[in-house]
Amino acid sequence: MIQRIDGIVGIKELEKILNRSQMDSQEVLDRVDVILDDVRTRGDEALMEYTRMYDCSGLVDIRVTREEIEEAKSRIDGRLKEAIERAIENITSFHRMQVNEGFLIEDGEDVVLGQLVTPIERVGIYVPGGTASYPSTVMMNVIPANIAGVREIAIATPADEDGRIRDSVLVAADLLGVSEIYKMGGAQAVGALCYGTESIRRVDKIVGPGNIYVAMAKRKVSGIVGIDMIAGPSEVVVLADGRANPRYIAADLIAQAEHDERAASIVVTPSASLADEIEKELERQLGDLSRREIAEKALNNYGAIILVDRMEEGFGIVNRLAPEHLELLTDKPFQDYRRIRNAGAIFLGEYTPEPVGDYYAGPNHTLPTSRTARFSSALGVEDFCKKTSLIYYSKEALKRAADDIMTLARDEALTGHANSIRVRMED
């Protein structure tokens, strides 16, 4: 089922797994272009056509009503609501630590420099829906936006065939103060948020995960609006020494694999006996899985156990792979995590499986995939802010700097720049 790769020789094979892309279908690209252009041109008419075609054939009203939200609140299981409330508390506490209030530097009365941090005015959040609908996505995106001070948040999430949004999604949004929710998904939702329609005002930034059509559409509209990232299929790498529990590791590989058929589940270990036990556990634990077919396909195509000679080699491989999720199942995880340079999130010890981060702990679960952790970070409060530089020079300060500025401008052959300084000096 899961392929076994020996040593550094197989690293390129692993890189192919983590570099797998959703962005390789010209057919999908062409379809996304047509949908975006259609929504931009025809607005609500095109949006409703695509929504009825792909999500709910009988949909009448695209915006969720207050009555629907209240009905969801009355139906939701009390235990589930309490779990959402506790998760909100944890996620809020963590993200409050990320607030950047800007700064001012004053050099006497002559020079004042600073950085203003202001929230983005209006943000669209895409929440996957239909057969798989995620209140955790609502929390992980809305909470940092709220903390940043975003004034307007619009959620787009596809309804099921009956025109309903999952109760837990509506309740999570309501608990976080968001009532502008639209029953729309796919590229058409991205187009509506980007360009605006008769009933939906355009946003300044679009965040949130989605399928290949959503990812491609976000890439297409990037630059017209801001986006968070182009998220590829999800992935986990487990770095484990010989003492790690194979039962736990197999469970975590399966948890990742059930996301979708392109999810990657990888173990790096120096222990051949641990690898053997993991393979046995995978067979045992897959038996009762509700999404077994999806998990098996993911493990068959994008699952791997890589055997290394020693742990030092394992750390090198992990840093080269730069995984979205890294589980560190070693004897001294609080020392070993300092050796990791590239990872979206690091989970320390055998009682911190990746779902703890997905739902509850506090750090954001929107993470860089496909080795982009080499240069990018988890979604956070700063993703919902803009930074503006503030500069003040007095007459005397400009006199002191004038020659240097004009010298630099002339070196770049920008004589107009130099002249804007010179005319002031003549006065």
C-alpha positions as CSV (number, residue, x, y, z in Angstrom):
1,M,0.0,0.0,0.0
2,I,2.4,2.7,1.2
3,Q,5.7,2.8,-0.7
4,R,9.0,2.4,1.1
5,I,12.0,4.5,0.0
6,D,15.6,3.9,1.2
7,G,17.8,6.8,2.2
8,I,18.7,10.0,0.5
9,V,18.6,8.3,-2.9
10,G,14.8,8.5,-2.8
11,I,14.5,12.2,-1.8
12,K,13.7,13.3,-5.3
13,E,10.8,10.8,-5.4
14,L,9.5,12.4,-2.2
15,E,9.9,15.9,-3.6
16,K,7.7,14.8,-6.5
17,I,5.0,13.9,-4.0
18,L,5.2,17.2,-2.2
19,N,5.6,19.2,-5.4
20,R,2.5,17.6,-6.9
21,S,0.3,20.4,-8.2
22,Q,-3.3,21.0,-8.7
23,M,-2.4,23.6,-11.3
24,D,-1.6,21.3,-14.2
25,S,-4.9,20.9,-16.0
26,Q,-5.3,23.1,-19.0
27,E,-8.9,22.0,-19.2
28,V,-9.6,23.4,-15.7
29,L,-7.7,26.6,-16.5
30,D,-9.8,27.2,-19.5
31,R,-13.0,26.5,-17.7
32,V,-12.0,28.9,-14.8
33,D,-11.3,31.6,-17.4
34,V,-14.8,31.2,-18.9
35,I,-16.5,31.3,-15.5
36,L,-14.7,34.3,-14.2
37,D,-15.3,36.3,-17.4
38,D,-18.9,35.3,-17.4
39,V,-19.5,36.4,-13.8
40,R,-17.6,39.7,-14.4
41,T,-19.7,40.4,-17.4
42,R,-23.2,39.1,-16.4
43,G,-23.1,39.4,-12.6
44,D,-25.9,37.8,-10.7
45,E,-27.4,36.1,-13.7
46,A,-24.2,34.1,-14.4
47,L,-23.5,33.5,-10.7
48,M,-26.9,31.9,-10.2
49,E,-26.6,29.8,-13.4
50,Y,-23.3,28.3,-12.2
51,T,-24.6,27.9,-8.7
52,R,-27.6,25.9,-9.8
53,M,-25.5,23.9,-12.2
54,Y,-22.8,22.8,-9.7
55,D,-24.4,23.0,-6.3
56,C,-28.1,23.4,-5.8
57,S,-30.4,23.2,-8.8
58,G,-33.4,24.7,-7.1
59,L,-31.6,27.6,-5.3
60,V,-33.7,30.8,-5.2
61,D,-31.9,33.1,-2.7
62,I,-28.1,33.2,-2.7
63,R,-27.8,35.0,0.7
64,V,-28.3,33.1,3.9
65,T,-31.2,34.7,5.9
66,R,-31.3,35.6,9.5
67,E,-34.0,32.9,9.9
68,E,-31.7,30.2,8.6
69,I,-29.0,31.2,11.1
70,E,-31.5,31.1,14.0
71,E,-32.8,27.7,12.8
72,A,-29.2,26.4,12.8
73,K,-28.7,27.7,16.3
74,S,-31.8,25.9,17.5
75,R,-30.8,22.6,15.8
76,I,-27.1,22.4,16.7
77,D,-26.0,19.8,19.2
78,G,-25.1,21.5,22.5
79,R,-21.9,19.5,22.9
80,L,-20.8,20.6,19.4
81,K,-21.6,24.2,20.1
82,E,-19.6,24.1,23.3
83,A,-16.6,22.6,21.5
84,I,-16.8,25.4,18.9
85,E,-16.9,28.0,21.7
86,R,-13.8,26.6,23.4
87,A,-12.0,26.4,20.1
88,I,-12.9,30.0,19.4
89,E,-11.4,31.0,22.8
90,N,-8.2,29.2,22.1
91,I,-7.7,30.5,18.6
92,T,-8.6,34.0,19.7
93,S,-6.0,33.9,22.5
94,F,-3.3,32.8,20.2
95,H,-3.9,35.3,17.4
96,R,-4.2,38.2,19.8
97,M,-0.5,37.8,20.4
98,Q,0.2,38.6,16.7
99,V,-1.2,42.1,16.8
100,N,1.2,44.7,15.3
101,E,0.4,48.2,16.3
102,G,3.1,49.9,14.2
103,F,5.7,52.3,15.4
104,L,7.1,55.8,15.3
105,I,10.8,56.8,15.4
106,E,11.5,60.5,16.3
107,D,14.9,61.9,15.7
108,G,14.5,65.1,17.7
109,E,12.1,67.5,15.9
110,D,13.8,67.1,12.5
111,V,12.8,63.6,11.4
112,V,9.8,61.4,12.1
113,L,9.6,57.9,10.6
114,G,6.9,55.3,11.2
115,Q,4.8,52.5,10.1
116,L,1.0,52.6,10.2
117,V,-0.8,49.3,10.4
118,T,-4.4,49.5,9.2
119,P,-6.9,46.7,8.6
120,I,-8.1,45.7,5.1
121,E,-11.6,47.2,4.7
122,R,-13.5,44.2,3.2
123,V,-12.6,40.5,3.1
124,G,-14.2,37.5,1.4
125,I,-13.7,34.1,3.1
126,Y,-14.2,30.9,1.1
127,V,-15.4,28.0,3.2
128,P,-15.6,24.6,1.4
129,G,-19.1,23.2,1.5
130,G,-21.4,20.6,0.0
131,T,-20.4,17.1,1.1
132,A,-17.6,18.4,3.3
133,S,-18.2,21.6,5.2
134,Y,-15.8,23.0,7.7
135,P,-16.7,25.3,10.7
136,S,-12.9,25.1,11.6
137,T,-12.3,27.1,8.3
138,V,-14.7,29.8,9.5
139,M,-12.9,30.1,12.8
140,M,-9.4,30.1,11.4
141,N,-10.1,32.8,8.9
142,V,-12.7,35.0,10.7
143,I,-10.9,35.2,14.0
144,P,-7.6,36.8,12.8
145,A,-9.7,39.1,10.5
146,N,-11.7,40.2,13.5
147,I,-8.6,40.8,15.6
148,A,-7.0,42.8,12.8
149,G,-10.1,45.1,12.7
150,V,-11.6,44.1,9.3
151,R,-14.9,46.0,9.2
152,E,-16.7,43.8,6.6
153,I,-16.5,40.0,6.2
154,A,-18.4,38.1,3.6
155,I,-18.4,34.3,3.6
156,A,-18.9,32.2,0.5
157,T,-19.8,28.6,0.9
158,P,-21.7,26.2,-1.4
159,A,-25.0,24.8,-0.2
160,D,-26.0,21.2,-0.5
161,E,-28.6,20.0,-3.0
162,D,-31.3,21.0,-0.6
163,G,-30.0,24.6,-0.4
164,R,-28.8,24.3,3.1
165,I,-25.5,25.3,4.8
166,R,-24.2,23.0,7.6
167,D,-25.5,24.2,11.0
168,S,-22.1,24.2,12.6
169,V,-20.8,26.6,9.8
170,L,-23.6,29.0,10.4
171,V,-23.3,28.9,14.2
172,A,-19.5,29.4,14.1
173,A,-20.0,32.4,11.8
174,D,-22.7,33.8,14.1
175,L,-20.6,33.4,17.2
176,L,-17.9,35.4,15.5
177,G,-20.3,38.2,14.4
178,V,-20.5,37.4,10.6
179,S,-24.0,37.4,9.1
180,E,-23.1,38.1,5.4
181,I,-23.0,34.6,4.1
182,Y,-23.6,33.5,0.5
183,K,-24.6,30.1,-0.9
184,M,-22.0,30.0,-3.6
185,G,-18.9,28.0,-4.4
186,G,-16.3,27.3,-7.0
187,A,-14.7,29.7,-9.4
188,Q,-18.0,31.6,-9.7
189,A,-17.9,32.5,-6.0
190,V,-14.3,33.8,-6.4
191,G,-15.4,35.8,-9.4
192,A,-18.4,37.3,-7.5
193,L,-16.2,38.3,-4.5
194,C,-13.5,39.7,-6.8
195,Y,-15.6,41.7,-9.3
196,G,-18.8,42.2,-7.4
197,T,-22.3,41.6,-8.8
198,E,-25.7,43.4,-8.4
199,S,-26.2,41.7,-5.0
200,I,-22.6,41.2,-3.8
201,R,-20.2,44.0,-3.2
202,R,-16.6,43.3,-4.3
203,V,-14.0,42.6,-1.6
204,D,-10.4,43.7,-1.2
205,K,-9.0,40.3,-0.4
206,I,-10.1,36.6,-0.7
207,V,-8.9,34.0,1.7
208,G,-9.7,30.4,2.5
209,P,-9.1,26.9,1.0
210,G,-11.0,25.3,-1.8
211,N,-10.9,22.7,-4.6
212,I,-8.9,23.0,-7.8
213,Y,-11.4,25.4,-9.3
214,V,-11.2,27.7,-6.3
215,A,-7.4,27.6,-6.2
216,M,-7.1,28.3,-9.9
217,A,-9.6,31.2,-9.7
218,K,-7.8,32.7,-6.8
219,R,-4.5,32.6,-8.7
220,K,-6.2,34.3,-11.7
221,V,-7.7,37.2,-9.7
222,S,-4.6,37.8,-7.6
223,G,-3.5,41.3,-8.3
224,I,-7.1,42.5,-8.8
225,V,-7.7,41.5,-5.2
226,G,-5.4,40.2,-2.6
227,I,-5.3,36.5,-1.8
228,D,-3.8,34.5,1.1
229,M,-2.0,31.7,-0.8
230,I,-2.5,29.1,-3.4
231,A,-3.1,26.0,-1.3
232,G,-2.2,22.7,-2.7
233,P,-3.3,19.3,-1.4
234,S,-2.6,18.8,2.3
235,E,0.4,16.9,3.6
236,V,2.0,15.5,6.8
237,V,5.5,14.4,7.5
238,V,6.2,12.3,10.6
239,L,9.9,12.3,11.8
240,A,10.1,9.4,14.2
241,D,12.9,7.6,16.0
242,G,12.8,3.9,16.9
243,R,10.8,4.5,20.1
244,A,7.8,6.0,18.5
245,N,4.4,4.3,18.6
246,P,3.5,2.8,15.2
247,R,-0.2,2.7,16.1
248,Y,-0.2,6.5,16.6
249,I,1.8,7.1,13.5
250,A,-0.6,5.0,11.3
251,A,-3.6,6.8,12.7
252,D,-2.0,10.2,11.9
253,L,-1.1,9.1,8.3
254,I,-4.7,7.9,7.8
255,A,-6.1,11.1,9.3
256,Q,-4.2,13.1,6.7
257,A,-5.0,10.7,3.8
258,E,-8.8,11.0,4.3
259,H,-8.7,14.7,3.4
260,D,-8.6,13.9,-0.3
261,E,-7.1,11.5,-2.8
262,R,-4.1,13.8,-3.4
263,A,-3.2,14.2,0.3
264,A,0.4,13.1,1.2
265,S,1.3,11.1,4.3
266,I,5.1,10.5,4.8
267,V,7.2,9.0,7.5
268,V,10.9,9.5,7.9
269,T,12.6,7.1,10.3
270,P,15.9,5.2,10.9
271,S,14.0,2.2,12.2
272,A,13.1,-0.6,9.7
273,S,11.1,-2.4,12.5
274,L,9.0,0.7,13.1
275,A,8.3,0.9,9.3
276,D,7.1,-2.7,9.4
277,E,4.8,-2.1,12.3
278,I,3.4,1.1,10.7
279,E,2.5,-0.9,7.6
280,K,0.7,-3.5,9.6
281,E,-1.2,-0.8,11.6
282,L,-2.3,0.9,8.4
283,E,-4.0,-2.3,7.2
284,R,-5.7,-2.8,10.6
285,Q,-6.9,0.8,11.1
286,L,-8.2,1.4,7.6
287,G,-10.9,-1.3,8.1
288,D,-13.4,0.9,9.9
289,L,-12.7,4.2,8.2
290,S,-15.8,5.9,6.6
291,R,-13.6,7.5,3.9
292,R,-11.5,4.4,3.4
293,E,-11.5,4.5,-0.4
294,I,-10.2,8.1,-0.4
295,A,-7.6,7.3,2.2
296,E,-6.4,4.2,0.4
297,K,-5.9,6.1,-2.9
298,A,-4.0,8.8,-1.1
299,L,-1.7,6.3,0.7
300,N,-1.2,4.3,-2.5
301,N,-0.2,7.3,-4.6
302,Y,1.2,9.8,-2.2
303,G,2.2,7.8,0.9
304,A,5.8,6.9,1.7
305,I,8.1,5.6,4.4
306,I,11.6,6.8,3.9
307,L,14.3,4.9,5.8
308,V,17.5,6.8,6.8
309,D,20.7,5.6,8.4
310,R,20.5,8.1,11.3
311,M,18.3,10.8,12.7
312,E,20.6,13.6,11.5
313,E,19.9,12.5,7.9
314,G,16.2,12.6,8.7
315,F,16.4,16.3,9.9
316,G,18.1,17.2,6.6
317,I,15.3,15.5,4.6
318,V,12.6,17.2,6.5
319,N,14.1,20.6,6.0
320,R,14.4,19.9,2.3
321,L,10.8,18.7,2.1
322,A,9.5,21.8,4.0
323,P,6.2,20.1,4.9
324,E,2.9,21.8,5.7
325,H,2.5,19.7,8.9
326,L,5.5,18.1,10.7
327,E,5.0,15.7,13.6
328,L,8.2,15.4,15.7
329,L,8.0,12.0,17.4
330,T,11.5,11.9,18.9
331,D,12.9,11.4,22.4
332,K,13.6,15.1,22.9
333,P,11.2,17.1,20.8
334,F,11.7,20.3,22.7
335,Q,15.4,20.2,21.7
336,D,14.9,18.8,18.2
337,Y,12.4,21.3,17.0
338,R,15.2,23.9,16.9
339,R,16.8,21.9,14.1
340,I,13.7,22.5,11.9
341,R,14.0,25.4,9.5
342,N,11.2,24.7,7.1
343,A,7.7,23.6,8.2
344,G,4.3,25.2,8.3
345,A,3.5,23.9,11.8
346,I,5.5,21.5,14.1
347,F,3.6,19.1,16.4
348,L,5.7,18.0,19.4
349,G,5.4,14.6,21.0
350,E,3.1,11.6,20.6
351,Y,0.1,13.3,22.2
352,T,0.0,16.3,19.8
353,P,-1.4,14.8,16.6
354,E,-2.1,17.1,13.7
355,P,-5.9,17.3,14.4
356,V,-5.1,19.2,17.6
357,G,-3.9,22.0,15.4
358,D,-6.6,21.6,12.8
359,Y,-9.4,22.3,15.2
360,Y,-8.5,23.5,18.7
361,A,-5.1,24.4,20.0
362,G,-5.0,28.0,18.7
363,P,-2.4,28.4,15.9
364,N,-3.9,28.8,12.4
365,H,-4.4,25.7,10.4
366,T,-4.1,27.5,7.0
367,L,-0.5,26.6,6.2
368,P,1.8,26.7,3.3
369,T,1.8,23.5,1.2
370,S,3.8,22.0,-1.6
371,R,7.2,23.0,0.0
372,T,6.2,26.7,0.1
373,A,7.1,26.6,3.9
374,R,10.6,27.4,2.6
375,F,9.4,31.0,2.1
376,S,5.9,31.5,3.5
377,S,4.0,31.2,6.8
378,A,0.7,30.3,8.4
379,L,-2.3,32.6,8.0
380,G,-2.4,35.3,10.7
381,V,-3.6,38.7,11.8
382,E,-1.0,40.4,9.6
383,D,-2.6,38.9,6.5
384,F,-5.6,41.1,7.1
385,C,-3.6,44.3,7.6
386,K,-1.8,46.8,5.4
387,K,1.4,48.6,6.4
388,T,1.9,52.2,5.4
389,S,5.2,54.1,5.8
390,L,5.1,57.5,7.5
391,I,7.9,60.0,6.7
392,Y,8.6,63.6,7.9
393,Y,11.7,65.7,7.3
394,S,12.0,69.3,8.5
395,K,13.7,71.9,6.4
396,E,17.0,71.5,8.3
397,A,16.8,67.7,8.0
398,L,16.4,68.0,4.3
399,K,19.4,70.3,4.0
400,R,21.6,67.8,5.7
401,A,20.5,65.0,3.4
402,A,20.1,66.9,0.2
403,D,23.5,66.2,-1.3
404,D,23.3,62.5,-0.7
405,I,19.8,62.3,-2.2
406,M,20.7,64.3,-5.3
407,T,23.9,62.2,-5.8
408,L,21.9,59.0,-5.7
409,A,19.3,60.3,-8.0
410,R,21.8,61.5,-10.6
411,D,23.5,58.1,-10.5
412,E,20.2,56.6,-11.5
413,A,19.8,59.2,-14.2
414,L,16.6,60.5,-12.5
415,T,17.3,64.2,-12.8
416,G,13.7,65.1,-12.0
417,H,14.2,63.5,-8.6
418,A,17.3,65.5,-8.0
419,N,15.6,68.6,-9.1
420,S,12.7,68.2,-6.6
421,I,15.4,68.4,-3.9
422,R,17.4,71.2,-5.6
423,V,14.5,73.6,-6.0
424,R,13.9,73.4,-2.2
425,M,17.6,74.1,-1.5
426,E,17.5,77.2,-3.7
427,D,14.7,78.6,-1.6
